[in-house]
Amino acid sequence: MQTFETTVNAVPTRTGKVVIPEEFQADVDQFHYAPARRAGDFVYLSGIVAANDDTRPMDAERFRLELRRVFTLIARLLDACDARLEDVIELQMFHVFGSDRLALDKAGQLAAIAAVRDEFFAAPYPAAVELAVAELNPDGGLVEIKATAFAPLATSG
């Protein structure tokens, strides 16, 4: 499996910390949000979009590669917040079905996502919701995935 490198910056907060991947800094500056935020024992990740910035339809293999990038970034954000994929209690996925940027129908898109998700999450799986949406930001957005994790911090004593 291909690895995806990213640098993250952590900003301490009163309740935990905010984690910002270097490649998200411009979006954070423009749209004022936290890509990942630890609040006590919970970690909240904003949605990360799998997108095709090319106007030609993305084939199944390129789509799976893009999904791996998203799930790898989710894992890196969790790690930066002192959590792991095993700590994820819920995934929320927002799908643009029938996009002219993806050469898969709804069933094919869902099957590709399930297959890649299984590379990152083992049973027992997180709770999940999958919703259809008309479009995503940025243009060419195909699916946005957000996660919530419960990862109690170790206490000394």
C-alpha positions, -999 to 999 in steps of 0.1 A, spaced: 0 0 0 13 35 -9 21 58 21 10 94 22 31 118 41 18 149 58 31 173 84 7 183 112 8 212 136 -8 209 171 -23 239 188 -30 234 226 -64 243 238 -80 245 273 -98 211 267 -71 194 246 -57 204 212 -64 212 176 -44 195 149 -39 211 115 -22 192 86 2 215 68 -18 211 35 -50 222 52 -36 255 66 -48 277 38 -83 262 41 -82 267 79 -72 303 75 -100 309 49 -128 289 64 -119 290 102 -123 254 113 -104 227 131 -95 197 109 -91 176 141 -99 185 177 -93 166 209 -117 175 237 -111 155 268 -114 118 259 -130 125 225 -114 133 192 -135 150 165 -123 150 129 -138 174 103 -147 158 70 -119 150 46 -129 149 9 -119 123 -17 -120 143 -49 -111 141 -85 -97 175 -97 -95 162 -132 -127 166 -153 -122 131 -168 -140 103 -148 -118 86 -122 -116 48 -126 -121 24 -97 -84 20 -89 -77 57 -88 -108 61 -66 -95 35 -42 -61 52 -41 -78 85 -33 -99 68 -5 -66 54 9 -52 89 10 -83 100 30 -82 71 55 -44 75 59 -49 112 67 -76 102 92 -52 78 108 -25 105 110 -48 131 125 -60 106 151 -23 98 159 -16 135 163 -45 136 188 -32 106 207 -58 82 193 -59 53 168 -82 40 142 -94 14 167 -107 43 188 -131 55 161 -167 50 173 -185 67 143 -179 74 107 -201 98 87 -198 96 49 -214 121 25 -216 107 -11 -221 124 -44 -236 96 -64 -237 98 -102 -209 123 -104 -194 127 -139 -160 127 -122 -163 90 -112 -167 60 -136 -187 40 -110 -224 37 -103 -238 40 -68 -232 3 -60 -197 4 -74 -189 35 -53 -202 19 -21 -183 -13 -28 -150 5 -34 -155 25 -2 -164 -7 18 -133 -25 5 -109 3 13 -125 10 47 -119 -27 55 -82 -21 49 -82 4 78 -110 -9 102 -114 -44 116 -144 -58 134 -160 -46 156 -166 -17 132 -174 19 141 -210 30 138 -215 45 104 -239 66 84 -238 72 46 -257 100 32 -263 112 -4 -255 149 -11 -258 170 -43 -222 183 -42 -192 188 -21 -164 214 -17 -140 213 -36 -153 209 -71 -149 172 -80 -156 161 -45 -169 125 -45 -172 115 -8 -165 134 24 -156 113 55 -156 125 91 -149 106 122 -154 107 160 -131 87 183 -132 79 220 -97 76 233 -94 81 271 -62 99 281 -40 80 305 -42 94 340 -13 92 364 -20 83 399 
